[in-house]
Amino acid sequence: MPRVSKSTSSAELAALDATAQAALVRNGDLTPLELVDAAIARVDAVNPQLNAVIHPLFDQARAAAARVPDAPFRGVPIVIKDLDGALAAAPYHLGNRMLRDRGHVADHDSYLNAKLRAAGFIPIGKTNTPEFGLLPTTEPEAYGPTHNPWDPSRSPGGSSGGTAAAVASGMVALGHGGDGGGSIRIPASMCGLVGLKPSRGRVSLGPDEGEAWSGLVVRHVLTKSVRDTAAVLDLLAGPMPGDPYTAPSPTRAFAAEVGAKPRRLRIGVRTDATAGLAETDPACRRAAEEAGKLLESLGHSIEVASPAALDDVTVMASFFVIATTGVVHEIAELARIARREITSDDVEPLTWAQYELGLALSAVDYLNALADAHAWTRRVASWWRDGADDDGFDLLLTPTLCEPPPKLGDVASTPDDPMRALARATPFAAFTAAFNVTGQPAISLPTHRSDDGLPIGVQLVAHQYREDVLLRVAAQVEEAFPWDPLPCMSQ
């Protein structure tokens, strides 16, 4: 990371990760207010081109800078996705135009956002998201599309696309996201960032939810560095009151894994999508193959191998039932907020189509889908090592996506086919969604570029609750093959 001082330019400051920005405050080089003002200036300069930050919180951020606690990330600006957790006194619209028109505002912090504030982060804005996070692109009717900072004609991914665009463009060093089928890893790949989906139960979803989409959804951050990803996981991990389950505590801090040399690992490589759901673009296939060669050069054992259960297409039927009945629950929550029945005029056509499909499912359909998903998970998990001495694998390496970032408007519905967007979304979740079903930790790393310069991520998946292994190897890859971030868009 570059050295900085009070004379540091906006572009130099924007290039720093959150750990480096926090060090500036801790060493007295900058005040929290100076960090916040610099980030606000970058949002003002860049956001009109990207439409990533839809709810500026500048006055609140400046006020918070005056009273921010003495904590690990004191004064570091952050953005919060407008989904997946409440932020007190901030708009909370879930990508929905009805909530936008009502001016809905949260009256409390989620546990996650309370922990971020306690760690010293200062929210400066909330970011764009597709309605209810249903798509791997960020183009809601309520707020319009977010543009990819690498190519504004392209999607930044979704559903955490607004956050990814804000981080990749240099507005902030990191931002909050959620992942129910790839919604951290997909935009991380499309925008050239580090995106970790933690294990199920690692980060509390409370106090408003015990679980979301029956355990498919987890929450964390998108970052510029593995060390930021690890450090924030230490801050967010752990049980909170009322959580229905929690991941086992790690043996040591996740941050301690960054720089720790991994033992020789057995890593399987798969470049064909789960159950053949989509064709893998040659650029994405090549990225995984080259990442495998890099890992082999670092001393790991690489084999073309993957769990046989990944060829079983029936798991996606279970995923669809769980997600679709989740939409029914979300519409019920929308009705509670509005204090009236919700109609098709209140939501986008895709949302309403999924709602109607969900209503047609019975409780038995839902429970059968959940049981099938759990049985499939046990088949997948048996491929990984339970210990260092058994004959399983330590990691699975795949492309993060089947295709490079699509053009804006490509992953979209039509008036006569509201489900088109969901069908077109398949190539962007075909490698990721399986591990929301299993609950395993998975990380997207920005190791490659397409021929036209677009980011291409690769995904590493570990055994249940083994974020430590993921972070150790991710940091090793980062050191051996540093990626060049997007030059800061603001001057």
PAMISE-362378 format. One line per 4 residues: number of its first residue (from 1); their letters; for each residue y, x, z of C-alpha. Coordinates in steps of 0.05 Angstrom, whole numbers, plus 5000, padded with zeros to 4 digits. Layout:
BEGIN
NUM	a	Y,X,Z; ...;
END
This chain:
BEGIN
1	mprv	5000,5000,5000; 5071,5026,4985; 5116,5052,5040; 5175,5008,5055;
5	skst	5240,5006,5094; 5300,4962,5101; 5320,4983,5032; 5254,4961,5002;
9	ssae	5262,4918,4941; 5237,4847,4937; 5184,4868,4887; 5159,4924,4933;
13	laal	5156,4877,4993; 5120,4823,4952; 5066,4873,4934; 5046,4884,5007;
17	data	4988,4847,5039; 4998,4810,5104; 4972,4867,5146; 5025,4914,5118;
21	qaal	5080,4861,5125; 5061,4851,5198; 5065,4926,5209; 5137,4926,5184;
25	vrng	5156,4877,5239; 5115,4912,5292; 5147,4979,5275; 5218,4950,5275;
29	dltp	5230,4962,5201; 5242,4888,5188; 5253,4826,5231; 5213,4762,5223;
33	lelv	5275,4728,5195; 5283,4783,5143; 5211,4774,5120; 5220,4699,5117;
37	daai	5286,4703,5078; 5255,4751,5028; 5196,4703,5017; 5244,4644,5009;
41	arvd	5283,4684,4957; 5218,4697,4919; 5199,4623,4921; 5268,4605,4894;
45	avnp	5261,4656,4838; 5189,4643,4817; 5169,4573,4836; 5209,4537,4781;
49	qlna	5162,4571,4731; 5098,4556,4769; 5106,4492,4810; 5062,4521,4865;
53	vihp	5104,4503,4927; 5117,4428,4926; 5145,4421,4997; 5193,4476,5017;
57	lfdq	5198,4485,5093; 5255,4535,5092; 5297,4509,5150; 5236,4501,5195;
61	araa	5213,4572,5175; 5280,4603,5193; 5280,4567,5259; 5209,4589,5273;
65	aarv	5227,4662,5258; 5273,4662,5319; 5217,4643,5367; 5154,4670,5334;
69	pdap	5104,4696,5386; 5086,4770,5394; 5021,4765,5356; 4981,4804,5304;
73	frgv	5017,4773,5244; 5085,4762,5276; 5136,4738,5224; 5090,4740,5163;
77	pivi	5105,4681,5116; 5048,4637,5094; 5038,4575,5051; 4994,4516,5070;
81	kdld	4955,4474,5021; 4977,4401,5021; 4905,4381,5037; 4852,4401,5088;
85	gala	4893,4399,5151; 4957,4373,5181; 5020,4413,5194; 5066,4380,5244;
89	aapy	5133,4354,5217; 5113,4372,5145; 5097,4326,5087; 5023,4311,5081;
93	hlgn	5008,4278,5014; 4938,4302,4992; 4961,4304,4920; 4970,4228,4922;
97	rmlr	5031,4192,4894; 5027,4134,4943; 5032,4181,5003; 5088,4218,4966;
101	drgh	5127,4154,4955; 5117,4134,5028; 5142,4202,5050; 5082,4211,5095;
105	vadh	5091,4266,5147; 5039,4295,5195; 5053,4287,5269; 5010,4345,5293;
109	dsyl	4978,4411,5273; 4905,4417,5254; 4868,4468,5296; 4870,4516,5237;
113	nakl	4945,4511,5229; 4957,4516,5304; 4916,4581,5304; 4956,4608,5245;
117	raag	5021,4595,5281; 4995,4626,5345; 4977,4688,5305; 5049,4695,5285;
121	fipi	5047,4666,5214; 5107,4625,5193; 5095,4569,5143; 5149,4569,5090;
125	gktn	5121,4514,5046; 5062,4470,5027; 5027,4479,4960; 5004,4435,4904;
129	tpef	4933,4408,4900; 4895,4358,4857; 4888,4289,4888; 4839,4294,4946;
133	gllp	4818,4362,4920; 4770,4332,4869; 4780,4380,4811; 4778,4456,4798;
137	ttep	4848,4452,4769; 4915,4434,4800; 4947,4380,4757; 4960,4319,4800;
141	eayg	4999,4260,4774; 5040,4261,4837; 5070,4330,4827; 5051,4355,4758;
145	pthn	5013,4418,4740; 5015,4485,4775; 5016,4543,4726; 4975,4607,4729;
149	pwdp	5022,4666,4740; 4979,4710,4694; 4990,4661,4637; 5032,4598,4651;
153	srsp	4995,4560,4597; 4931,4566,4639; 4905,4532,4701; 4908,4570,4767;
157	ggss	4844,4535,4788; 4835,4484,4843; 4835,4453,4889; 4873,4509,4924;
161	ggta	4910,4526,4859; 4980,4519,4887; 4964,4569,4942; 4931,4617,4893;
165	aava	4991,4616,4846; 5039,4628,4905; 4999,4688,4929; 4985,4719,4861;
169	sgmv	5057,4714,4840; 5082,4749,4902; 5116,4690,4937; 5073,4704,4999;
173	algh	5018,4753,5019; 4967,4700,5034; 4958,4625,5039; 4913,4571,5067;
177	ggdg	4859,4538,5025; 4797,4494,5031; 4731,4497,4993; 4685,4437,4982;
181	ggsi	4653,4460,4917; 4688,4525,4902; 4761,4507,4917; 4777,4575,4948;
185	ripa	4733,4618,4903; 4752,4583,4837; 4828,4595,4843; 4815,4664,4872;
189	smcg	4777,4682,4808; 4829,4651,4762; 4888,4684,4797; 4859,4753,4814;
193	lvgl	4853,4745,4889; 4802,4753,4945; 4773,4686,4964; 4722,4678,5020;
197	kpsr	4686,4614,5035; 4662,4623,5106; 4596,4597,5134; 4592,4524,5151;
201	grvs	4617,4515,5222; 4654,4581,5225; 4724,4550,5223; 4738,4484,5259;
205	lgpd	4761,4425,5218; 4789,4389,5279; 4819,4352,5311; 4819,4301,5254;
209	egea	4750,4317,5226; 4684,4341,5254; 4660,4355,5184; 4685,4338,5114;
213	wsgl	4640,4316,5057; 4581,4320,5104; 4590,4395,5115; 4606,4415,5043;
217	vvrh	4679,4432,5061; 4701,4495,5096; 4771,4525,5104; 4802,4594,5104;
221	vltk	4854,4633,5064; 4865,4666,4997; 4890,4738,5001; 4908,4802,4965;
225	svrd	4861,4846,5006; 4793,4845,5040; 4825,4869,5105; 4870,4808,5107;
229	taav	4811,4762,5094; 4772,4793,5151; 4830,4795,5200; 4847,4722,5190;
233	ldll	4775,4701,5197; 4775,4733,5266; 4835,4690,5284; 4807,4625,5256;
237	agpm	4733,4631,5275; 4703,4598,5336; 4689,4529,5365; 4742,4479,5385;
241	pgdp	4737,4417,5428; 4693,4364,5397; 4665,4405,5340; 4596,4376,5323;
245	ytap	4568,4446,5309; 4592,4517,5303; 4569,4581,5270; 4540,4635,5316;
249	sptr	4591,4686,5341; 4591,4753,5304; 4566,4815,5339; 4634,4848,5330;
253	afaa	4702,4832,5299; 4700,4817,5225; 4758,4865,5216; 4713,4921,5241;
257	evga	4668,4911,5180; 4724,4933,5133; 4711,5007,5121; 4643,5006,5154;
261	kprr	4591,5036,5107; 4536,4987,5089; 4464,5008,5090; 4427,5007,5024;
265	lrig	4424,4934,5005; 4378,4895,4960; 4421,4854,4913; 4398,4803,4863;
269	vrtd	4439,4789,4801; 4442,4721,4766; 4486,4707,4706; 4457,4639,4685;
273	atag	4490,4580,4719; 4454,4538,4771; 4402,4494,4736; 4432,4512,4668;
277	laet	4490,4466,4681; 4536,4506,4634; 4536,4565,4588; 4563,4630,4617;
281	dpac	4620,4659,4576; 4605,4731,4554; 4666,4757,4592; 4641,4726,4657;
285	rraa	4570,4749,4645; 4596,4820,4631; 4637,4820,4695; 4576,4807,4738;
289	eeag	4534,4858,4700; 4587,4912,4708; 4596,4894,4782; 4521,4904,4789;
293	klle	4527,4973,4758; 4584,4990,4806; 4543,4968,4866; 4484,5008,4841;
297	slgh	4529,5070,4836; 4548,5058,4908; 4475,5065,4929; 4450,4994,4929;
301	siev	4387,4968,4897; 4402,4919,4839; 4351,4871,4809; 4356,4812,4762;
305	aspa	4333,4760,4812; 4356,4696,4847; 4327,4639,4888; 4280,4597,4845;
309	aldd	4311,4534,4876; 4375,4549,4837; 4339,4524,4775; 4328,4455,4806;
313	vtvm	4381,4409,4778; 4366,4353,4829; 4411,4387,4880; 4472,4368,4839;
317	asff	4453,4295,4845; 4453,4303,4920; 4520,4339,4916; 4549,4282,4875;
321	viat	4526,4228,4923; 4554,4266,4983; 4621,4280,4949; 4627,4209,4921;
325	tgvv	4614,4175,4987; 4665,4224,5015; 4716,4195,4968; 4701,4125,4996;
329	heia	4716,4152,5066; 4781,4184,5041; 4804,4118,5009; 4790,4084,5076;
333	elar	4834,4137,5110; 4888,4124,5058; 4885,4050,5075; 4892,4065,5149;
337	iarr	4955,4105,5135; 4984,4052,5089; 4961,3995,5134; 4938,3955,5074;
341	eits	4882,3953,5023; 4883,4008,4971; 4882,3988,4897; 4872,4026,4833;
345	ddve	4947,4031,4826; 4950,4076,4887; 4905,4132,4862; 4888,4168,4798;
349	pltw	4836,4139,4751; 4784,4193,4767; 4792,4180,4841; 4784,4105,4832;
353	aqye	4723,4115,4787; 4689,4158,4840; 4709,4108,4894; 4675,4051,4856;
357	lgla	4613,4093,4845; 4612,4110,4919; 4617,4037,4938; 4555,4022,4897;
361	lsav	4514,4071,4938; 4478,4048,5001; 4471,4082,5068; 4400,4098,5049;
365	dyln	4423,4131,4985; 4470,4174,5025; 4418,4194,5077; 4367,4209,5024;
369	alad	4417,4254,4988; 4432,4290,5052; 4358,4300,5068; 4345,4326,4998;
373	ahaw	4404,4374,5004; 4378,4401,5070; 4308,4410,5042; 4336,4447,4981;
377	trrv	4378,4491,5027; 4316,4514,5063; 4284,4534,4997; 4346,4574,4977;
381	asww	4356,4607,5044; 4284,4634,5045; 4303,4682,4989; 4350,4722,5035;
385	rdga	4329,4773,5088; 4322,4748,5159; 4323,4821,5182; 4330,4891,5154;
389	dddg	4255,4902,5149; 4231,4840,5111; 4223,4836,5036; 4280,4787,5021;
393	fdll	4347,4801,4989; 4412,4817,5024; 4461,4791,4973; 4465,4750,4909;
397	ltpt	4515,4772,4855; 4539,4722,4803; 4601,4709,4761; 4647,4664,4801;
401	lcep	4658,4619,4741; 4624,4605,4675; 4690,4609,4637; 4757,4644,4642;
405	ppkl	4817,4602,4665; 4824,4541,4620; 4887,4516,4587; 4926,4465,4627;
409	gdva	4906,4396,4605; 4836,4417,4586; 4802,4393,4651; 4831,4323,4646;
413	stpd	4810,4250,4641; 4827,4202,4585; 4847,4129,4592; 4780,4106,4567;
417	dpmr	4739,4159,4603; 4764,4172,4674; 4703,4214,4690; 4715,4263,4633;
421	alar	4753,4311,4679; 4694,4315,4727; 4645,4330,4670; 4692,4384,4641;
425	atpf	4697,4414,4711; 4623,4433,4712; 4630,4504,4685; 4680,4520,4739;
429	aaft	4636,4499,4797; 4567,4515,4769; 4561,4580,4808; 4600,4559,4869;
433	aafn	4580,4489,4890; 4508,4507,4908; 4532,4548,4967; 4574,4491,4994;
437	vtgq	4508,4454,4998; 4472,4511,5033; 4532,4528,5077; 4524,4603,5063;
441	pais	4584,4650,5062; 4607,4670,4992; 4665,4712,4968; 4700,4718,4900;
445	lpth	4727,4788,4884; 4777,4802,4828; 4741,4860,4794; 4750,4845,4719;
449	rsdd	4796,4819,4664; 4781,4782,4600; 4800,4813,4533; 4866,4775,4536;
453	glpi	4881,4799,4607; 4860,4739,4648; 4828,4751,4716; 4752,4745,4719;
457	gvql	4721,4743,4789; 4651,4758,4813; 4617,4723,4871; 4575,4753,4926;
461	vahq	4533,4707,4970; 4502,4728,5036; 4449,4699,5082; 4471,4645,5131;
465	yred	4526,4669,5179; 4528,4739,5149; 4602,4746,5133; 4596,4815,5163;
469	vllr	4552,4838,5105; 4598,4806,5053; 4661,4838,5082; 4629,4906,5088;
473	vaaq	4608,4907,5015; 4672,4873,4990; 4713,4928,5024; 4667,4980,4993;
477	veea	4678,4951,4924; 4753,4945,4936; 4757,5019,4954; 4713,5043,4897;
481	fpwd	4744,4999,4843; 4815,4978,4864; 4842,4921,4823; 4913,4919,4797;
485	plpc	4948,4856,4822; 4997,4818,4779; 5064,4853,4779; 5112,4814,4822;
489	msq	5147,4760,4781; 5211,4762,4823; 5262,4817,4822;
END
